[in-house]
Amino acid sequence: MGKIIGRTVLIVGASSGIGAEVARQLAPGGNRLVVVARRARELATVAEAVRAAGGTCLDIAADALDPQAAAKVVESAVEAFGSVDIALLNAGQGPDMSMEDVSTDDVSRIMALNYDVVVNYLIPLIDQMKRQPAGGLIAQTNSLAGLMGIPRQGPYSAAKAAARTLIDAARVELAPKGIRFTTIHPGFVATDRVGTDGLPKPFQISQEQAARRVIRALQKEPANCFFPWPTATLVRALRILPARLSALVLRALASR
């Protein structure tokens, strides 16, 4: 795609963290931003920053867990700007959660927050983009944890893996319609939400650094984007090691 200029970009989960920073960094390019999250006050602050930097911005307070609300967001974006060129599905949470103490309700909640929210936007976006002559790009903020079962993040890893698999299938099926998919796999990012969750965070990067890497992925449209490289390399190595060895390494990391 090249540099993102004059595009309509929908960002779900934009009231803080990576989503908010991506919106702020895209603002100077004359883009039309549609920022969405549950927290209306924080979202309005992001929208004001986008407009101050020269971008056009529509902010919509909506719950990504509500499929009807998600469909209405896509509809409102098209009503305002005519199309959705790029969608970044950035909603999700990954709290510290030990399998020794987890409940079935806990697992269901994490699945909803990291998988259902993707589905709720994915379906109306596909329906819209298949009608657009140029198709569109759907990017999902996944996680390196979605590549394998990470101790103390088992339900989160499972939900992210499910989302990754769904996107992989959609990528193949919808390529003839001009709909492209990028799955973005960050490691640990220093956002306010995860600052006190108690998890060890090797090779953590700032949300500004993460946003720059996300935007680069939106520009280049790889099937998958992994960062930062030290964490990505570690996860790839663990995936090819014998299970007994990778378990020893993961156990050691989780105990730090």
N, C-alpha and C positions, 0 to 999 in steps of 0.2 A: 504493500500500500504506500510506503514512503511516509514522509512527514504528515502528521495529522493536522490538517488545516481546513477550516470551513466545513467540518463534519458535524453531524448530529450524534452525540455520544450519550448513551444512557448508562448511568452508574448506580447500581443497587448496593446499598450499604455505604453511603457517601457522607454520613454525618460526622465521621471521625476516621482516624487511622489511614490505611492505604487508600481507601476510596476517596476520602476528602482530599488527600494530597494529590492524587491523580487528577481530580477535578481542578484543583488550583494550578497545577502545572500545565494543563491543557488550555486554560483560559486565554492566554495571550495569542493563541493561534486563530482567533476569530471563530472558534467552534461554538456550537449550540449544545450546551450541557443540560441534561435532564438528570437531576440528582434526587435520589430516593433513599429514605430511611424512616424508621419509626419516630425518631426524636425530632420533632418539628423545629424546636428552637435552635438546636445545634445545626440542623440542616440549613436553616435560614442564614446562619452565620457563614457557612460554606458558600452558599449562593451569593451572598453579598461580596465575598472575596473574589469569586469568579467574575462578577460584573465589574468590580473595581479594576480588575486586570484586563478588561476589554472583551470578555466573553459574554455571550447571551446565556441566561440560565433560567430554567424552570425547576423549582423545587417542589416536590410532592411528598408529603408525609403519608406513608403507607406501610402496612405490616406485610413483609414478604411471606409470612406463614399463611396468608389469606390468598388463595388462588384467584378469587374474583377481584381483589384489590390489585394484584399483580397484573392481571389482564387489563384493568382500567388504566394502570400506569402506562402500559404500552400504547393503549388507545389514545391517551392524553398526549403522549409524546408525538404521535403521528398527527394528531389534530393541530398541535402547535407548530410543528416543523416539517411535516410532510413525509418523513421517513425516520427510520432508526438505522444509521450506518454502522455503528459500533455499539455493542452492549457489553458492559463489564459486570458480571454477576459476582459481587464481592461480599455477600452476606455469609455469616457463619461464625461459630465459636468453638474453641477447643480447650475447655478447662481441664485442670488436673483431675483425673478420675481413675482410681484404682479398681481393677477388676475384682479385688477382694471385697470391696465395699459397695460396688455399684448395684443399682436396682434396675428392674426392667423399665420402670418409668424414666430413669436417667438415660438409658440407652435410647429409648424412643424419642426423648426430647432432643438428644444430640443428633439423632438421625434427621429429625424434622428441621433443626436449625442449620444443617449442613447439606442435606440432600433434598428434602421437600422444597426448600426455598429456591433451589436451582430449577427443579421441575416446574414450579409455579410460574417462573419467568420464561423458561426455555420454550414451553409449548406456545404461548402467544407470540413470542419473538419469531419462532419458526414460521408460524402462520402469517405474520406480517412480512418477514423477509423474503419468503417464497413468492410474494406478489411484487416485490421491488425488482426492477430491471437489473440492478447491480447486485442483488442479493444483500449480503451484509456479513459482518463479523460478530460472533458471539464468543466472548472470552470468559473463562471462569477462574476465579482465584481459588485454587485448590490448596495443596500443601505437600511438602516432601513427606509428611506423615501419611499421605494417601498412597504411598508406594509400598508400604509395609506396616505391620503392626508394631506401633511404638509403645513401649511400656508407659503406663499412666495416661495414655491417650488412645486406648483400644477402641472405644466407641467412636471417637473422632476419626481415627484412622479408617475405620470401617465405612463411615459415612462418606468421607472424602474419596475412598476407593470406589464406592458405588457411583458417585457423581462422575468420577473420571471415566469409568467404564461406559456410562450412558453417553457422555460426550464423545467418546471414541466411536461408538456405534453411529451417532448422529453425523459425525464428520464424514464417514464413508457414505452413508445413505444420501446425504443432502448436498454433497459436492456438485452433482449435476444441476442443482438449483441455484448455484452461486453462493450458498451459505457456507461460510468458513468457520472453523472452531479452533480456538487456542486454549489450552489448559495451562495455567500458570501455577508453578509449584514453589512457593517461597519456603525458606527455612524460618528461623526465628526472627521476628520483626518487633522492634521496640515500640509497640503501641501502648496507649494508656490501659487498654483492656487487659493485656497480658502482663503488665508490669509487676503485679503482686500475686500471680497464680501459683507460685511455689515451684514451678518446673525449672530444671536446669536449661540454660539457653546457650549452647556453644555456638560461636560464630554469629552472634546476633547482629543485625544491621538496623539502621534507622528507617523510619517510615518514609523519609525523603528518598533515601537510596532505593528502597523497595519500589516506590512509585516510579522512579526513573526506569527501573528494569521492567516494570509492568508496561509503561508507555512504549518502551523499545519493542516489547513483545507485540503490542497492538500495531506497531508500525511494520514489523517484519512478518507477523502472522505464522510463527512456527506451530507445528502441531502441539508441541510441549515446550515449556520454558522452565528451567530449573535454576534457582539461585538461593543464597550465594554459593559460589563454586566449592568452598571447603565442605559445607554441609551436604551439598548435592553429591560430591565425590564420595563422602563417607557413606551416604545412603546407598549409592550404587554399589559400592564395595560390599556392604553388608548383604545386599540382595544376592550376590554371587558366591558369598562364602558358604561353607557348609552350615546347616542350621544350628549345630551345636556351638560353633565358633561365633556366629552372629549373635546368638542368644547371650553368650558371655559378655560380648562388647556392649550390647544394649542394656544388660543388667547393670554393668559398671557405670554407664552413662546415666541411667535413671537414678542411681543411688547417690549421685553427686549433690 
